[in-house]
Amino acid sequence: MKPYTKFLLMVALFASPFFSSQVNAQLPVDGNATVPTCNNPVFSENFVNERLENSGSDLYNGLPRNGSWQIVSSVNQLGGGGYLPVKAPGGGNFLAAHTSNTITDRVWFAQVPVQPGMTYNFCASVALLKNLGKGAVYLLGVYANGKEIGTGRVNFEWSQVCGSYTVPQDVTSIEFSIRDPKKGLFFVAIGNICVSPLRPMADRSVNKPIPVSNKLSVFPNPATSTPMLRYISTVSDDAIIRVYNNNGIILQEQKRKLLAGTNDIKLYELNKANSGTYLVQVIVGGKVTSQKLLLTK
């Protein structure tokens, strides 16, 4: 093959869609990504005004210092270099941060009015801002009044870190926060923060799904051994199944593919659980159906 022919072949290879897709396979999704649903929020934050108005941070304002933050619509607004082409899901702004080596530092926090006895979901969208070679080993945690209520891996695509918390009686305000529980010292993008309520535990009947639905049942109820979840679906769909204890902590979470018709799923994790009241929750297409379960051992 002549040298000029070889040159043309190399140019065609590097310009091909196949080659480009291999290079960008691990880059984060862009601003066209699906924005997670925030149902009836009591607090939400999309960083519209490029500043922390009703929230705060223990980090310094202005990347790229260690332990710093900045609100941007593009990584081109950040000092330093090596950033991935991150865009907020759905467009708009996101919080860019370099976590610190102090485990108590809050990357973001806000004081949120709540109702005593109510259970709240707290979620944030997260993605890596720089590829430092460790990828998905990075973790962020969500906290309520300094107590970790959930953790999630942070990688090259937008995902959610979520947790749930049941407010003690006589408490009307909770500090929700996002932290780096392992002091991983990494660059992260955060967006679409949401605090939304579930119904109070006191309003949940043992044998009645919430909301009222004939789709979900848990039996036997009360149970002395492994209970069974039954969910009747009209179509095949993906589902998230969660089991909460009476303090609003997730004991079990699994993703399942539901088939059209009756789906029976054993809740093996409850074999290890103590006697008490639990909440079984099924999320399909963003809609939540729950039922209370009583364990007696």
Stockholm file with secondary structure:
# STOCKHOLM 1.0

chainA/1-297         MKPYTKFLLMVALFASPFFSSQVNAQLPVDGNATVPTCNNPVFSENFVNERLENSGSDLYNGLPRNGSWQIVSSVNQLGGGGYLPVKAPGGGNFLAAHTSNTITDRVWFAQVPVQPGMTYNFCASVALLKNLGKGAVYLLGVYANGKEIGTGRVNFEWSQVCGSYTVPQDVTSIEFSIRDPKKGLFFVAIGNICVSPLRPMADRSVNKPIPVSNKLSVFPNPATSTPMLRYISTVSDDAIIRVYNNNGIILQEQKRKLLAGTNDIKLYELNKANSGTYLVQVIVGGKVTSQKLLLTK
#=GR chainA/1-297 SS CCHHHHHHHHHHHHHSHHHHHHHTTTSCCCTTSCCCCCCSCSEEECCTTSSCSSCBCSSEESTTSSSEEEEESSGGGSSSSCBCCCCCTTSSCEEEEECCSCTTCEEEEEEEECCTTCEEEEEEEEEESBCCSCGGGCEEEEEETTEEEEEEECCSSCEEEEEEEECCTTCCEEEEEEECTTCCCCEEEEEEEEEEECCCGGGCCTTSCBSSCSSEEEESSSBSSCCEEEEEESSCEEEEEEEECTTSCEEEEEEEEECSEEEEEECGGGGGCCSEEEEEEEEETTEEEEEEEEECC
#=GC SS_cons         CCHHHHHHHHHHHHHSHHHHHHHTTTSCCCTTSCCCCCCSCSEEECCTTSSCSSCBCSSEESTTSSSEEEEESSGGGSSSSCBCCCCCTTSSCEEEEECCSCTTCEEEEEEEECCTTCEEEEEEEEEESBCCSCGGGCEEEEEETTEEEEEEECCSSCEEEEEEEECCTTCCEEEEEEECTTCCCCEEEEEEEEEEECCCGGGCCTTSCBSSCSSEEEESSSBSSCCEEEEEESSCEEEEEEEECTTSCEEEEEEEEECSEEEEEECGGGGGCCSEEEEEEEEETTEEEEEEEEECC
//
